[in-house]
């Protein structure tokens, strides 16, 4: 074990690693390895039931294991939407049957995610990690207030996709220089931060635990920073692409289209400051696979969403840690520790083994996910996952 550095996992979590499991894996000789606690992603889309041509629970879980993740939280934009105990059971039966990792489903806030009636929150509360209508913003302030009151009563988190539909105007990338130069319709920042502003006031009023999904712009960072200073029970996430890319990186390809969109350099810097000062609590991937055909229609007509589980750590390690923007320990807290603490997800015997000095070129043909759309395709990255262990069992090698 002299080539295996377990200081990160010991210092951060105090977790006990079964060294015999690592030894039995026959990892490559004459290399140094580091052991991390299993990563936890609170925002993924595994598409099953309803859209298995994009991803299944099993392929999504295998992709997660490939990226060092042992726990994920799956969003409810499925068919049937998990808005009742019966509909939720369709999904949880598949999870129990097919997943080698820990999967914690979200339930919908509203029936069918239509924003008109509350879902049967009480009937599902014991079996879900939180409530979200991710993919759609709850447009009605009255509906969100009712949801927060019920979530507060049930002791659950509301995780909000913040998007004001009235401000979208058919946009599909950031309303910035690239959009202007290339004749694209833009999505303004206000469509994100205005609903955040509304929800923060409601969360303060109700005392509900509130989590903001995939934040992308400077105003959102500042609103959450102020709310935390005022004592609000709020957390938030951003994603690897928002921290490492901006709209100057856009190409006329579907693999650069996601929602929210890549924002400006100024927004990216605000997100990095939010990471550094603790305003942003965690990094999630918003892993959102689509079929090849759905992502082959350029920026305007491709479906929103990219995959991220299999590249997240390498992207962030290469572009943030190796560039001395944040420390390795900080990154592990953002990817493994903070998500578990906020969503009360145990770690157990979950860890992954990495070769940090090893570089590779992102080749989507090697992905275990059915999705292939990533803005990091063909990039040279450092950090390769060699082994992932969940509940003491090797799930990726």
N, C-alpha and C positions, 0 to 999 in steps of 0.2 A: 504493500500500500504506500510505499515511499513516494510514488509519483502522483498520488491523489491528494489534493488539497481540500480539506473539508472545513476550513476555517470560516468560509462564508455561511454555510448552513449552521455551523455551531454558534457563531457569533450572533446571527440574526434570530434563529428560531430555537436553538438548543435541541433540535431534533436528533433522534438517534438513527443513525444509518447502519443498515446491516452490511458490513464490509464484505461478508462472504458473497453477497449477491453481486457486488461489483467485481470481485475477483473471479466469480464463476462466469462472468460475461466475456472473458477473454478479450479485453480491450487491447488496442494496438500497443505493441512494445515501444519502449524508449520515448514515450510521450508523457507530458504532464497533463493532468486532468484536474478539474474543479467540480465540486458537488454543490448543487443549488437545491433549495427546497422546490417542490413541484410548483410550477407557475399556475396561476389562477386567472382565468379570463371571465369577467362578469358580463361579456357582451359578444355572443356569437349567434350565428344563424345556421342551424343544421338541416333545415328545410323539410324534415320528415316529422309528421305526416303531411302529405299534400303536394310536395314539390320534390320528390325523390330523384327526378332527373337532374336536379342541380346539386344535391348533396343528400346523404343519408346520415342517420345517427352514427352508424359504424364508420363510414368514411370520414366524417367530421371528427369523430373521436380519435381515429388513427392519425389524422393530420395534427390534432392537438398533441398527441403523444410524440410525434415526430419533432414538434417544436418545444418539447419539454414541459408541456401542460399536463396536469393530472386532474384538474377541476375546471369546469366551464359552466356558465349559466346561459341557457338557450332562450332566445327571444320568441315571442308568441305569434309572429306573423306566419301562421300555419293554416292547414285545412284538415280537420276542423280547428278553428281558433280555440285555444284553451280558455274558454270563458265560463265553463261549468265543470263540475266534477266529472261528468261523463266524458266530455270532450278532452279534459286533461288526461284522463286515464288512457286514452288512445296513444298519447305520446309517452307517458310513463311506462306503459307496458313494453314499448319498443326500446326505451332506454334500459330497462331491466334486462331485456333479452340480448341486446346488441352492443352495449357500450363497455369497453375495457377501462374507461376512466370514470371519474365522478361527474355526473351531469345533474345540475340543479335547474329545473325549468322555471321560467317566469310564467305567470298567468296574465291574461289581458286585463286592463283596467275597465274597458267597456265591452259590451257584447259585440262580437264580430269585429272589434276594433273600429266601430263606426262612430263612436263618440256620442251616442244617443242615450244609452242606458248603461248603468253599472253592470259589470259582470257579477257572477255569484261569488263574490270575494270571500265570504265567510266559509263557504263549502270547500274552497280550494286552499285556504290559507296555510293549513298544516303541511301541504304537499308541494309548496312552491317557495322559491327563494325571495320573491318580491313580485310587485305588479308593475306592468309596463304595457303601453300600446306601441312599442317601438316600431318604427317604420311610418308611423303617423303621429302627429302631435294632437293632444287633446285640445280642441279649438275653444271649447266652452269653459269660461272661468267657473261657472256654477257647477259644471260636471267635475272639474278638477277639485274644487272645494269639497264636494261630496265624496270623491274618491279618497282625498287626504284624510277626511274625518273617519271614514271607514277603515283605512289603513292604520291610522293611529289607534283605533279601537282594537284592531287585530294584532297590533305590534309588528307591522310589516312596513317595508320600504316602498315608496313610490319612486320608480326609476323612469325619468321623463325624456322622451324624444321631443325636444323643444323646437317647434317649427310652426310659424304662423302662415297658414296657407294663403291668406289675403295679401301677403307681401312677396309671394313667389313670382308672379307674373310670367309663368312659363319658363323660368330660369333653370339652368342645369349645370352651370359652373359658377365660380365666384364672380361677382360683379366687380371686376378689376381690370388691370391693363390688358391681360391676355384676351378677355372677353371683348373689350373694345377694339383691339387690334384685329381680331379674327372674326368679328361679326357675330359673336355668340350672345345669347340672352343670359344675363347674370342673376345670381341669387345674392341678395343684399345681406349684410351682417344682421340687420335689424330683425330679419325673419327668425333668427336664432335667439338673440339676446332679449327681445321683448317678451317672449313667453317665459324665459328664465326669470326675468324681473317680476312678472306676474306670479309665477309659482313660488318664488322666494317669499313674497308677501303672504301667500296662502300658507306656506309651510310654517312661517312664524306665527300666524294666526291660530293654526291648528295644533302645532307641536309635532307634526308628522315628520318622520325620517324621510329625507328627500335626497335623491341622487340624480345628477344631471348627466345624461349620456353624451358621449362623443362631442365634447365642446371643441370649437374651431376658431373662435375669434376673440379679439382683445377685450371687447366690452363684456363678454361673458366671464372672462377671467376676473375682471375688476369687480363685477357684481358679486361673484362668489367669494372673492377675497373680503369684500366689505361685509357680506352676510355672515361669514365665519367670525369676523371681528366682533360682530354684534351678537354672537352666540347662537346662530341658527344651527340646527342639526342637519347640515348639508354636506355632501361629498360630491365629487365629480370625477369623470374620466376623460382622457383624450386618447388618441390612437397614434401608433408609430408614424403613419404617413403625415399627420398634421405637425408632428415635431421635427420631421426631417425633410419635408418637401413644401413648396409653395406654388402659387399659380404660374410662376415663371418657369416651372418644370413641366408644365402641361405639354402634351402632344395630342394630335388629332386621333386618339385611340381610346377605345372603351375602357382600357385598363387604367385610365386616369380619371374615370368618372365614379364618384362616390357622393354620398349625402350624409352630412354636410360636405361641401366641396373643399378642395385645397384652397386655402385663403392666401392672403398676401404675405410677404416677408415680414411685415410689421406684426401681423397676427401670429405668425410662427414664433417670433421673438417673444411676444407676450405669453404664449403657451410655455416656452422654455423657462421664462421667469416664474411662471406659475408652478412649474415642476420644481424649480429650485427652492422656492420659498414655502412650499407645502400647500399652496392653494389648490393645486391639482393633486388628488390623492392617489390615483392609480392610472395605469395604462392598460387599456383593453384594445382588442384588435378590430372589433366590429366585423369579424370574419363573415363575409356575405357572398357565397359562391353563386354563380349563374352558369348556364350552359354557354358553350363557345359561341353559338349563334347569337345569343342575347348580348354578348359583349363585343361582337364584331361589327357594330354599326356606328362607330365613331363616337365623339363626345356628345353630339346632340341626341342620337337615337338609341344608344346602348342603355341597358338597364343600369341603375345605380348599384354600386357595390363591388368590392374587391375582396380577395382572400388575404389572410394575414397570419394565421396561426404558425405556419411553418417557417416564416422569415422574421417574426417579430423580435425575438431576442437578438439575432444576428444583426439586424438593421440598427437596433438601438445601441448595441454594444459597439458596432463599427462607427456609427455616426455621432454618438453622444459620449460614450465612455472613453473610447480610444482618442477622441478629440478633446478630452478633458473638460467636457461641459458638465457632466455629472459623474459621480463615483460609481463603481461597480456595485457597492453595497446599496447605494440609493436606488439603482435600477432594480435590484432584486426586491427591495421593499415595495417598489411600485408595481412589480409584476407578480409577486408571490405573497407578500406579507399583508400589505394594506388592503387588498381586495378581500382576503379571508377575514381580516379583523372587522371590516365594515359589514360584510354580509354573513358573518358568523359561520364560516366554512372551515371545518377542521382540516389539519394537514396530515396527521398520522404518519405512516411510513411512505411518504411521497417525496421523491427527489429525482433529479436528473443529473447526468454526468456529461461534462462538456470539455472539448478541446478548444481553448480560447485562441491559441496561436495558429490554428488551422484555418485557412481561407478556402472559399469555394465560390463558384459563379452560380447565381440563381438560375436554375434550369427547371422550368415548370413541368417538364415531363417526369421529373423525379418527385413531384408532389403526391401525397397520398390523398389529399382532397380531390374531389371531382372538379372543383373550380380551378381555373388557371390564370385568372386575370389579376395581375399584380403590377404596380408601377415600378417594382424593383427587379423585374425580369432582366437577366443578363448582367446585373450588378455584381461586383466582387465584394463579398462580405467576409467578416471574421467571426469565428465561433461556430463550431459544429456540434450538434447534439449526438452523443454516442450511445446513450442509454437513458431510458426513462422508466422509473419504477413507481407503481401506484399500489398502495396497500400491501407493500412488500413483494409485489409481483412485477417481473419485467414485462412491460407492455410495448416497448420499442427498443430495438438494438440495431 
